[in-house]
């Protein structure tokens, strides 16, 4: 709800800036419906109502400018004024100036005392900002007095500038105290200041006031050194609700709570985080996080735990060390519950208890995590791209480099920046190990969005796409339980297109409210369906506020890698931008060590680390981590000139570094991690518990805590009991140490444990179970692997993930003996054949369909056999030898004039017509189908039969005869279309009429038919129909010599089917016709590549490509491609 309120307030503020008072009132009404006492909304409403009554003229501003020519205007022009408030406060001298105020030492003539007179800066603020300052100052005045809070003597305003009068503080602020100490404050003094600050916070929080900007510069000391908190709410008052990042971060970045940085709910515990950061600095002499810019520091506040303060100051007792770490917890719920609890903890700190620093084991708490250096150029590029996205220009960018080069860390940095700019950042990851369901990265992205979005908002943003997306993301139906079921689509390509279109539409609609950044990790491990969805979404989001950031290892790719194909297509269409990450430079390595270890590293250490790691950030991180653990780097070493050379052995490979880190863990911890690695990159505690022998639950938790402390694994946010390895290389290193026998046995144990865990829900996790049972076949046999692979294959088919389905079915089929056909193998072959048809692997699909069909026919399972025979087939399927046999055999199994025969005839007549060109058989089958349709009153069967016959005639009759026959058949079909809901057949009929009319020179009629055909295809949202119809539409302007229009429609056809030889044919010829031979050859080469992978001599793809070569040679005069 808070996010919605913030969004509405932002809209109100934008409207107020443009003086659109009607829109202001509309946004305010939305806020007050959620929070009737929201002060910001009430202030906006009052302002809008007043402005609506009497809009000030352009020449008469509502508030005098801060630089007006008055005595007090000198407060902002650099001159020291003589007095304020009609002479009551005589200015003695300027005390100082900060980002938000200018403070003078003045004498109060009425009460005869010296005061600090603070003039609040209002430059750049509109009326809303000035009003907020007034409210905050008044709130301070109403808060009452407390010895640990700066009192307010007086509040006022002159010439539009607010002022505040407070007592002068002779001790200055804590920031000055730390600067002058040139290091840590004495611990007694640090604890005293923290205690008094906590007392002030406790009082303020009881009054319902949160400071929001607690830092050393806002805590003042009197002459006796007593601390008082000042500037309550002033910082937030002088910031708008959504300022630019630069303004928001000034002076606050080092102490900012993560929830405040990311736009979350700010509660009193936010002040406790800031108190922890301030206490950290007082005790160590340095801020908790360092970086090359504000975003790098904030990124660590959001993502990285701080180094234990005792690393920088070994005199800090364990109790104080722990308190500071608790105060700086990322999750507000893990911090102390209140300022009173902090006071109790501070009182319990005993500085007289000392610990033997020699006995302290080097800990990873000694090293700062999340260090980000040396990527300024890349970040500038990424920020620029993101700013374009904010203006409505959807983009994709890839982060490319070797393992450990910092792709994820750079993405995190961009995520922090985007989050601060108001974007929703969603993460999806691919994994090398199998077992993940289809579209897994996208499922993760959508699940995250669904979990964080209120049902009414989600329903509005998803609208009609929700039922379709819910087929692959079940969380949607849990959040919106009353969703209808989506319409059934038989054609797999159409079903997949509908899913892709639904996801793209949802992202566009959601980004209209809030910009969206999709972080897709490890694309080199993505399944083909996920990559196909990526291609589709990227093409659809040109006008959406969506940024897709994908990272991948370029070393993993070759020409045949699925990602190479995806990136190749997107590159040719200039739809994404690559950001290549290389190793850090030597000065970056120096800065890295300085921040990570808290030392000034000597040149010899920098040289040693740089030469061994070549600047790979992961290698640098692991090497420095190991040096700290082994005691070669300590807080005091390297800061002086005593060490002139570093002869320590730096590990040469990151696997060795990881191995040595693992060696430092206990034997039990290593055993637990090894089992977890076999489970996968992500693993669950309840599964692990069943696998680790001779270990209690408490001991297992201790082992996981040990690995968490060593940063080998991390807990997944918002999912109790779920963990993942911090890097895939750690998981791989653990698995590599296992013998094959041990690994296989662990997979068997994991599979059985998962079955036990899922009990009666095993069918909901088939891919995961199939993966582990397949790895354990030599131990447990193949029965369960086959069972779960079949379920996983069917689930993948339902999700239109045909590549994944093929993998599952092939794995199961390979375990069966084909010469021992049974019902199980027949079902697997039918599933595999369906996946292969969708992937245009017609030869193998035909063979598998045939085997499955013959088994069912012989076994008397006629209904199963008919399901295979009536499965909807693309026209090109008929061009493969033997394609008609299944339909012919099926017709032999049923009475010739039965309705079951009618189910087979549309496929049959299309197959015999396309394969043999047998006009008589085609029309006999057509007449038979129509007779059955008439008898059964099945007009849908008649319509489908006529459509199949029309396209058969188009491709195989001679030109004169087919023109008449196509028009006759299509006329009959069109007459039925008004009463039959079969857009697929309707689109097909329109397509054949379009081609026939265009070839006959009837361009006017052809153009009208093209429009109608495209309208039908567009309503159907069928990918194959859209590609086919756009090709047909390109033919009309091509024959007219309108090359630009022909190019436009051919490009649209390739958008829906990038490998369609028809549209490639047109694109190649258009470029050759217009003299662009290089571009024409590019499309020609793509067409030839498709032809070479197709059956030679009779296939549609081959004939189209051969025709393109011949015609391009004729146009250009280049005959080099023609055969001798």
N, C-alpha and C positions, 0 to 999 in steps of 0.2 A: 504493500500500500504506500509506503514511504516513497518508493521510486515513482509511483504515479503522481503523488503530490508534488514531488520535485519537478517532474516533467511539466505539469500544469503551471507551476509557478514560473518555470522558465518561459513557457509560452506567454504568460501574463506579462513578464518582464520585457520580452521582445516586443509585444504589442504596445506596451507603455512607451518604449523607446521610439516607436513610430507614431505615437499618440493615437493609436487605434483603440479608443476607450470601449467600444462595443465588444471587441475581442477580449479585452482585459476582463470585462465583467463576465463573459462566457467562461473563461478559464478559471476565474475566481469561484464561480458557482460550482464548478467541478471539484475544486479543492474543499470548499465548505461542505459539500455533500459527504466527503470522506472525513473531514475534521472540522467540525463546526466552530472551533475556537482558534483556528490557525491564525496567528497574528499577522504573518506576511500577507495572507489572503485578505484579511480585514483591512489592512493598510492599503493594499492595491484597490480594494473596492471603494474605500473612502476617497482615495486620490482620483479614481476614475469618475466617481459621481460628482466630485467638485469640478473636475475639468470639463465634464459634459455640460454642467450648468453654465459655465462661463469660460470658454476656451481663450486663453490669453493670446494677444496678437503677437506677430513675429517680432515686433519692435519692443515689446514689453515682456521680458522673461519673467517666469513665475518666481524665481529665486535669483537674487543678485549674484553675479559671478564672484568667485572667491578672490579674484584679483582686482576688485573694484577700488577705485581711488579714494580710500579712506585711511584713517590712521591705522586701523587694524588690518587693512589690506597688506601692510608691510609684513605681516606674519607669513605671507606666502611669496613675497617678492624679494626677500633677503634683507630688508631694512629691519632694524630693531625698533618696534613701536615704543612709545613713551608710556602708554597705559592702556587698560581695557576697562570695559563696563563703566563708562562715564567717569573714569578717573579713580574708581575704587581700587583697582589693582595697578600699582606703579611698577613698571618693569625695571628690574635691577640689571639683569644680564641674561643672555641665552645659555641655557643649560645643555641643550642638545637637540638633535633632530633625527628622527627615524623615518621609516617608510610611511607611517600613518599619522604622525603628529610632530609638532614642534613645541618644545617645552622651555618655558622661561622661569627664572627665579623672580618672583614679584613680591611686593609688600601689600598686604590687605590693610587699607587705611581704616576700615570700619572696625575690624577686630585686632588691629595692631599686631600682626604676625606675618612672618615670611611664609610664602606658599609656592607650590609648583603650579604654574598656570600652563595648561596644555591646550593648544589650538589644534583641533582635529582637521586634518587635510581632507578636502572634498574635491580636489581637482579630478576631473574625469568621471565623477559620479553624477548620476541623474537625480531626479527628485525622489525616486524610490530609495536610492542609496542614502541620501541625506535623511530621509524619514526613518530609515532603519537605524542610523546612528543616533538619532534623537531617542528612539524607543529603547535602544540598548543602554544609553546613558541614564535614562529614567529608571530602567530596571535596576541598574547599579545603585542608583540613589535610594530605591525602595528596599534594597537587600538588607539594610541595617548595618550595624558595626560589628566587627570581629577583630581581635588583636592581630590576626594573621592575614587580614585583607586590607588593602589600602583604602582608607576612608575617603569619601567625597565631600568636600566642604561646600561646593557650589557647582551648579550647572547653568549654562546660559548659551546665548547665541548672539553674534553680532555680524551684520552684513552677510547673513546666510551661512556663516561658519560656526559650528558648535564649539564650545570650550568646556573644559572640566578643570576644577580647582581641587588640588590635593596637597597633603603636607609634603614638604621637601624631604628626600631620603638621603641623609648624609653619607651612607655607606655605598651608594650607587647600586647597580644591579648585579646579579650573579654572573652575568656574561662577562662583565668587566672584571669581576673577582677571578674567574677562571683564566681569563687572558693574562692577568697580572701574575697568576701563580705559575704560568708556563709549565703546566702539567697538572697532576691530580691535586685536589684540595686535601688537606688533612681529613682523614675519615671521620673524626669526631665532628668537624665543621660540616662536612657533606651530609651526615646523618641529621644534624641539628636543622639544617636548611630544609632537608627533605621532610622532616617531622613537622616543622611549622607550615610548610607548603601543604602537606596532607591535611593538617588541621583546618587550614583555610578552605581547601577543596571540600572537606566534609561538611563545613557550614554552608558553603555555596550550593552544594548538591542538595542539601535539605531544603533550600529555597527554590529548587527547581532550575538552577542556573548552571550551565556547563560552560567552561571557559573557552574550549576549542582551540586555543593558541598558547597553551602553557609552554614556556621555554625560559632559559636563564635570563633573557632580556626582559621578561615580564615579571620577574620576581625581584623585589627590591629589598635592600637592607638599610635599617636605620643606623644611627650612630653607634648603637650597642651591638650591631650585627644581627639583630632579630629580622627574620624574613617576613615579607608581606607580599601577597599576590596583587598585581595591578592589571589594568587593561582587560577586565572581564568583558568578554563579548565584543571588545572594540575591534579586534582584528576581523572577526566574521562580519561585524557591522559594516566595516569599510570595504569589504569584498562583496560583489554581487553574488547571487546564488550560483551563477555559472560564469566565472571570469575566464579569461584566457589562461592557459597553463602557466605562462610566465608570471602573471600577476598573482595567481593563486599560491605559487610556491615561494615567493619572496619572503625570506626570514623565517619560514616555518618548516622547511623540508627536513631538517635533521631530527625533528621531534614529532613528525606527523603520524598519527595512528593509521594503520592500513585501511580501516573502514572509512575514514574521512577522505583518504586519497582516492578511493575507488567509488565514492559517492554513496556509501552505505549509510546506515542509521548511526548517528552520533549520539552516544549516551555518556553518562558520567565516567564509564570505564575508558572512554577515549582520553579523558584527562589523566587517568592513571597510567596509560601507556606513555603519554608525554612526560609524566613525572618519572617513569622508569628510564626514559631516554636521557632526561636531565640528570638524574642520579648517576647513571652510567658515566656521563661526561664528567661530573664532579669527582667521581671516584677513580677515573682512569686518565683524565686529561685529554680525552678524545671522544668524538661523537661515535655512536654505535655503528653507523654505516658511512662509508666514504665512497665516492665515485667521481667520474669525470664531469658529470652534469647532474642536474636535479632529478631527471627521470631515472638515472642509474641508481640514485640513492633511494628514491621512492620505490623502485622495483624491489630493492632489498627489504624495505619496510613491509612490503606486501608478501614477498615470497621467501625470505631468507631469515633463519634464526641468527641472532647476534653471537659474536664470539663471547665466551664467558669473560666477564670483566676481570676475573682473577688472572687471566692470561697476561693482561697489561699491567696489573698491579697485584702481585702475589700476596700482599698484606690484607687483601679483602677476605674476610672470613666466609666460610661456606654458606652461612645463613644469609648474609647480605648478597652474596653472589646469586643464590637461588631466588631471592626476592626480586632482584633486578630482572632476571630472566623471566620470572612469572609476570611481572608488570608489562614486559614487552612481548607477551604472547600474541600471536596473530589473531587468534580467536578470542574475542572479548570475554567469552564464558570461561576461559582458562585463566584469566587474570583474577586478582583478588576481587571479592564481591563488592567492596566499597572502600572509601578512603579510611574509614575506621579500621578495617581489617589491615590496611597498610600500616596504620599507626601501631597496631599491636605487633606486627612483624618487625617494625623498626625498633620498638622497645625491647624485642627479644634478641637483638643483635648484641653480641658480647665481643667487644674489640680486644678484650684481654686474652681471648682464646686464640692462640697462634697455631698454624699448621706447618709442618715440616715441608718446605717447598722442594727440598731435594727428593722427598718421598713421593711427591705428586707425579703420577704417570702422565706423560704427554697425551693430550686428548685432542680429538677433532674439534672440541669446543674452542680450541686455541686458534682455529683458522676461520677466517671470515668466508662465508659461502656467498654465492651469487655475485661474485665480483665481475664487473663488466667494464672492460677498457678496450681501447683500440678500434672501435667500430663507429667512430663519429661520422665518417663519410657514408657508410651504409645506413646508419640511422637517419641521417638527413634525407637520404633518398626515400627511405620507407615512410618517414613522416610526411614528406611531400606527396607521396602516393596516397596516404591516408587522408590528407586534407582535400585531395581531389574527390575522394570517395564521399566525404561529407557534403560536397556540393552536388551529389547525385550521379557521379560517374563511377559505376561499379568497376572494380579492377581485380586482377589476380597477379600475385607476385610469388616467385619461388626463391627460397633460400637454399643455396647449393654449396656443397663442400664435402670433404671427407669426414669419417666418423670423429666426433669430438671437437669439430672445428668451431662449434658454438652456434649451430643453427637454432636449437631450441632456446638457448639463452637469449639470442637476438630476438626471437619471436616473443619471448616473455617481456623483453624490454619494450617492444612495440605494443604488446598487450597492455602494459602499464600505461603507456602514453595514450592509447586509444580509450582505455577505461576512464582516464582522467578527462578525456574530451567528451565523455558521455556515451561511448559506444558499449554495446554488449559484446563481450568476447567469449567465444565458444571453442572448445578444444575437441578434436577427434584424432585418435591415434591408430596406426596400423601396426601389426605385430608380425614378426618373422615366423613364429610358430603357428601351426594351424589351429583350427578349433573355433575361430571367430565366425559368427554368422555373416551372411552377405551384407554389404554396405556398412560394415561395422563403424568406420570413422564417422559416417553421416548419422548413424543411429546414435552415437555418443553425443554428437552436436545437438541433435534435435531433442534427445532426452534431457540434456542440460537445460535447454531453453524451456521445455515443458515444465520441468521441476521448479524453475524460478519465475514462472509466469502464472498469474491468477487465471482461473477458469474462464471468466467472462472476457478477459483480454485475449486469451488464447483462442477462444471460439471466434472472436471477431477477426483476428489476424489469419487464422487458418481457413475460416469460412468453409467453402465446399471442398477444400483439399483435405480436411481432417480425416474423413473415412478412408481415403486412399492411403495417406501416409501412415495411418494407424495400422495398416496391414504389416508394416515392417517395424513400427515403433509402438509397441503395445501400451506404453505409458500414456499415450494420448487418450486411448479409450478409458483408461483408469481415471484420468482427469476429467474427461468428458464422456461419462458412461452412457449417455443417451444418443450417441452417434448412430446414424443409419449404416447399414452395410453398403459398400460400394457396388455399383453395377458390375455384373460378371462380363469379362471380356475374354473371348476364346483365343484370339490371336496373341501369341506371347509378345511379339514386338509391340503391338498396340498397348498391351497391358503394361509393359515396361515404360513405354513412352508416357502413358498416363501418370505413372508414379513419378517419373523424372519431372514432368511438367508440373505436377502438384507440389513437389518440393521447391522447385524454382519459384513458383507463384507464391508459395508461403513466405519464402525469404524476401521476395520483393515487397509483399504486404507488411511483413513485420518490420522491415528496415525503414518503411515510411514513418514509423513512430520513433524508432531508435536505430542509429547506425549499427551494423552488425559486422564483426570481424570473425571469420572462420579460420582457426588455426588447425591445419591438417598436417599431422606429424608423420614422418617416415613414409612418404608416398612410394618409395621404392619397394615397400612391402605390401602395398595396397592390392586388393583383388581387382580383377578386371571390371566387374560391375561397378565398384566404387569409382574407378577411373572414368568409366563411361558416364556415370552420373556427374562427375566433375566437369567433363567436357560439355555436357548439356547445360549445366548451371552457369558455367562461365559465359557461354554464348547468350544466355538469357538475361544476364544481369547488367547489361551495359548502362541502363538508366536507373539502376537501383543503388541505394547507399550500403553496398555490401563489398567488403574487401576479403578476398580469399588469399590466405598465406599458406603455401605448402612448402615443406622442406624435404629434401631427399639427398642421398649420397650419390654423386655423379659417378663414383667409381663402381657402383653396383650395376650400372646400366650398360647394355649393349644394344645393337640395332634391333634385336628381336624382343627386347624387354617390353612388357605392356606399357610401362610409363614412357618409354621412348616413343612409342606410337602416339600416345596421348599428347605428349609435349610437341611432337612433330606437327600434328594437326593444328594445335593451338598456336604454334610458332608461325606457321604459314599464314594463319589468319590474324596474326599480330594481336593475340588476345591476352598475352601475359608478359611480364617482365622478370628477368632473372637477376638476382643479386648474388654474386659469387663471393663466398667467404674464404679467405686465405689465412695463413698463419699470422700470429701477432708479430709485430716488429720488436726489436730488442728493447727499445724504450718502453714499449707496452708491457713486456714481461717484467721489467723493473717496477713499473707502476703496479702491476698485478701483485707481485710479492709484497710490495710496500703496503697495499691495502689488505691483502689476505692475511699476512703474518704480523702486521703491525710493526715492522722494522724498516729501517732504511738499508736496503740490501747493498752490500759491497759489489763492485763491478765484477769481481771474480765469480761470485755466486750467480749473478745475472747471466754472465757468459756461459757458465756451466749449464744452467737450466735451459737457456736459449739454444745452445748447440745440440743438446740431447733431445729436446722436444720439437725443434724447428717452429716454435711458436704455436703449436696446436694447443688450444686452451684446455682441453681435457687432460692432455699429457702434462701441461704446466701445473694444472690443479692437482693432479694425482701425485706428481713429483714433489711439489711443495708440501702437500698433505703428508707424504711419507717422511720428508725431512723433519717436519714438526713432530710426528709421532716417534721418530727414532732419536729425537733430541738434538739433531744437528742445527735446528733453528730454534732459538728461544727468544723471549721478549727482549733480552738485553744484548743478544749477539748481532753483529753486523752493523750496529749503529756507530761504532767507532772505527778506527783505522787499524786495529790490532790484527785482524785476519786479512792476510794479503792473498791467500790462495785457498781454494776449496777443492780438496782432493777427495771429497766424498763421492761414492759411486752413485751416479744417477741411473736408474733403470732405463734400459734402452727401448722398451716397448710398453705400451699401456697395459697389456695383458699381464706382464710381469709386475707392473706397479699394482694392479688390482690383486694379483696373486699374493703379493707380499702384504697388502692390506688385509686380505682374508686370513693370512697366516697369523696375524696378531689377534684374531678373534678366537674365542674358546672352541674346543673341539665340538661341543654340542651345538654351538651357534653355526659352525660350518656345516654340520650334518643337516641342520634344519634348512639352511639356505640352499644346500644342494638339492634337497627334495623339493623345495619351493621353485627352484629354477626349472625342474622338469615339469612342474605344473604349468608354468608359463611366466611371461613377463609380469602379469598380474596374478595374484593368488589370494585365497580366502583362508582365514584362520581356522574355520570349522573343517575345511578339507585337510589342511595341514595337520590338524590335531589327530586325525584318524590315521595318518601315515607315519608319524614319528613314534618310534617304539621306545618303551622304557623311559618315558618322559611324562611328568605330570603337566597339567594345564598351566600351573604356575611357572614351572621350569621352561615351558615352551614360550610363555609370554616374556620371561626374562631373556631368553635367547633372541626373541624379536626385538625387545628393547635394546639389547646389545647391538644388534644390526642397525636399528634406527639411530642409535647414538653414533655409530660409525658411518652413518649416511650411506649404507649399502642398500637399504630399502627405505621406502617412505610410505606413510599411510595415505590412502586416497581420501580426499576431502568429502565429507558428507556421507561416507559409507563405512560404518563401523565394521571392523574385522576384515577390511579389504586392504591389501598392500600391493606395492609394485616395486621392482628393482629400479634404482635411480638411473641406471643406464643399461641399455641392452647388452653392452659388452660385458657387464658384470654377470648377467645371466648366462651369456655364452661361455664365459671363462669357467664358470662353475660346471656347466654341462660337459665341457671339453675334458674335464678331469675324471669323468665317469667312464668306466668300461662299458662296452656295448651291452653286455649281459646285465650289468647293474642298471643301466638306463632303461632297458626293456622291462625289467622286473618292476622298476618304479612306476613306469607308465601303467603296468597292469594293476598295481596297487591303487594308483590315482583313479583309474577308470572305475574300479570296484567301489572306491570311496565315494566317488561322485554319484554312482548309481544309488548307493545307500543314502546319500544326502538328499538327492532329488526325489527319492521314493517313487510316488506315483506321478511325478512331473518330469520324468526322464525324457519324454517325447518333446518337451519344450526346450531341451538343450542338446539336440542331436549332433550338431557339428562338433561341440566340445568333446562329447563322449566318443564320437567316431574317430576323432584325432587320437585320443589316448588308446583306444582299443586297436587302432591300426598300427600304432607303434609297438603294441604288445602282442601282436598276432602269434609270434613264436612261443609265447608262454600260455596264453589263454585261448588260442584258436581264433578262427575268423568269423564265427557265427555272430557274435555281438557287433563286431566291426561292420559286417554286412548289414545287419539290422539297422544300426544307427546311421550308416552311410546312406541307406535308402531313405530313411526319414529326413536326413539332412539334405539329400538331393531334392526330395519333394518340397521341403520348406524353401529351398533356394529357387525352385521353379515358381512357387507361389509368390516369391519376392522379386521375380523377373531377373534373378541373378544367375544367368545361364552358364557363365563360365564356372561359377562355384558349383552349380548343379552337375556339370559335366565331370568335374574333379571327383565329387562324391560318388557318382554313379560308376565312373570308370574304376575307382578304387575297389568298389564292391564287386563289379563284374570281373575284375582281374583275379579275384579270389575264388571265383566259381569256375568250374570246368564246363566249357561250352558244349562238350559232347555229352554232358549229363544235364540236359535241359530240365528245369522244373519250374514251378509257378513263381518261385522267388526270383530266379534268373530272368524269366520272361518279364516280370514287373520291372526289374532293373534295366533291362534292355529297352523297354518302352520309355522309361524315364530318361535314359541316356539319349535315346533317339529324339525325344522332344527337345532336350537341351541342344542337341546337334543341329536340329532344324532351325532353331532360333539363332544359332551361330553360323548358319549357312553351310554347315558341313553335311551336305546332302548325301554323298556317297555312303558314309558310315551310318548316317541316320536310316537310310533305306535298308541297309543290311540288318541293322538291329531291329527295325520295325518288322522286317520279314521273318526273322527268327522268332520273335515274340508272338507274331501273328500265327505262325504255323503251329507253335506249341499250343496256344489257346484253342485253335481250330481242332487239332488232334485230340485235345483233352475234353472237347465238348463244351468249353467255356465260351459260348458263342457271343455273349454280351461283351466280354473282354476283347474278343477278336474284333467286334464291330467298333469298339472304342478306338482301336488303332486305325482301322480302315477309314473312319469318318473324321479323324483328326485333321483340322484345317491345314492345308498345305499351300505354300506360295506357288505361283505359276511356274517359277524356274525349276521347281522340284520335278516337273514332268520331263525335263530335258535329260534326265539321268536314266540309263538303261534299266529296265525292270521296274520302273516306277508304277506301272499299271498293274503289276501282278497281284499286289495285295488287294486292290479294289476288285479285280476280277475274281479272285478267290473268295472274297467276302460275299460277292453277289451269288456265288455258288452255294453258300451256306444258308441262304434265306430264300423264301419263296420269291419268285421274280417280280411279282407285283405288290409285294408287301410294303408296309411303311418302313420296315427296317432296310429294305432295298433302297427306298427313297433316301434314307440317310446317307447311303454310299454314292448314289448316282452323281451328285454335283462334283465330287472329287473325281469320279470315274470319267465323266464326259470331258472334264477339263484335261485329265491326264492323257486319255487316248487321242484327243484332238491335238494337244501340244506335242506329244511324243511322236505320233505316227502321221499326223495330218489327215487322219481318217475321217473325212467329212460325213460319210454315211453312218458310221458307228456313233459319231458324236451326236448326230441329230436323232438317231434311234434312241440313244440314251436320254436325250433331252425330252423327246416325246414321252418316253416311259416315265421319267421323273414328273413331268407335268400331269400325266394321267393319274399318277399316284397322288399328286398334290391336289388335283381336282376331286378325287374320290375322298381323300381325307380332309378336304377343305384346308389344306396347308399351303397358304399363299406364300409363306416365307420360303418354303422349299422351291416353289416355282420361281420366285424372284432370284434366289441364289443360283439356281440352275441356268436361268437365262443369262445372268451375269457371267458365269463360267463359260457358257457357250459363246458369248459375244467376244470375249478376249481371245478364245481359241480361234475363231474365225478371223479375227484381226491379224493374228500372227501367221496363219497358214494358208488361207485362200489366196487366189490370185487377186490382183488389185481391183479389177472391175467387179468380180463377184462378191468380194468381201465388203466392198463399199455398200452395196445394196443390202447384203445380209446383216451386216453390223447395224445398220440403221433400222432394219426390220426387227431384229432381236432387241435392240436397245429401246425401240419405241414400245414394245410389249412390256419390257422391264419397267420403263418409266411410268407406264400406266398403272403398274402395281405399287410403285414407290410411295404413292400418297397414302396407302393404307398399311404399308409394311414398314416397321421400324428396323431397317437394316441399312444403316448409313454406309457400311463397308461395301455392300453390293451396289448401292446407289452411286458411290464415288467411283467404283470400278466401271460401271456403265457410262458415267459421264466421261471418264478418261478415254475409253475406246472411241466414243463419238467424237471427242475432241481431236484425237489423232487422225481419225478418218476424215473429218471435215478439213483439218489443216492441210493434209496431204492432197485433198481434192481441190485446194485453192479457195475454199469458202471461208476466208479469213474472218468475216464478220460473224458468221454463225459459230465458227470455231472459238472466237473470243468470248462470245456469250456462254457457250458450253463450258469453256475453261473457268469462267467465273462461277458458274453453278457447281462444277465439279470441285473447285477449291472450297466453296462454301460447305459442301457436304463433308469433305475431308477435314475441314477445320472444326466442324461441329463434332466429328468423331474423335479428333485429336489423335489420329492414328499416324504413327511415324512413317510407316511404309506408304500409306495412302498419300500423305502430304508430300513425300519425296517424289512419288510417281506423278502426282497431279502437277506439281511445280515443274517437273520435266516437261510434261505435256504443254504447260503454259509457255515454256521457253521455246517450244517448237514453232508456235504461231509467229512471234516476232522474228525468229531466225529465218523463216522462209520469206519474211517481208524485208529482211535486211536491217531490222532495228536491233543492232548489236548490243546496245546498252540495255534494252529491256530484256533481250534474251539472256544476257549475262546476269541480270538481276534475278530472274526466275531460276536459272540454273544454280546460282549461289544459294538460293533458298532451298532448292532440292538437296544440295550437298550439306546444308545445315542439318537437315533431318536424317540424311543417310550419306555420310562423308565418302563412302566407297561405292556409291551407286554409279555403275558404268554409263548409264544414260545421261546423267547430268555432267559427268566428266567428259563424255563425248561432245556435248554442246559447248562446254567451257573451252575445251581445246580448240574446237573449230572457230569459235568466236574470236579467240585471241589470234589465231592464224589469219582470219579474215581481216582483222584490224591491224595487222603488221607486227603484233607483239609475239614473235616466234618463241622467245625464251619462256614467257609465261605459258604459251600454248603447249610447248614441249613438257613443261612441268605437269600439266594436267594429263597430257598424253602418256607420260611415264607412269603416272599413278594408275591410269587405265590399263596399261600393259602389264603392270605388276599384278593387278587383279586378274587379268586374263591368264597369266602364266600359272596362277594358283587354281584355275578352273579347268574342268574337263575340256580338252582340245577338240575343236571341230564342230560341235553342235550346241555348245552352251551359249546362253544369252550373253553372258559377260564376254566370252571370247569373240562372239560375232560383233558386238558393239565396239570392242577395242580394235578388232581388225578393220572395221569400217572407219574408225577414227584415224587409224594410221594411213589408210588409203586416201581418205579425203584431205587430211592435213598435208600429205605429200603432194596431192594435186593442187592445193591452194598455194603452198609455199614453194613448190618446185624442188624440195629436198626429198630425194628418194632413198636416202641412206637407210631408212628403217624398213623399206620394202624387201621382201625375200628375193633372192637371186632367181 
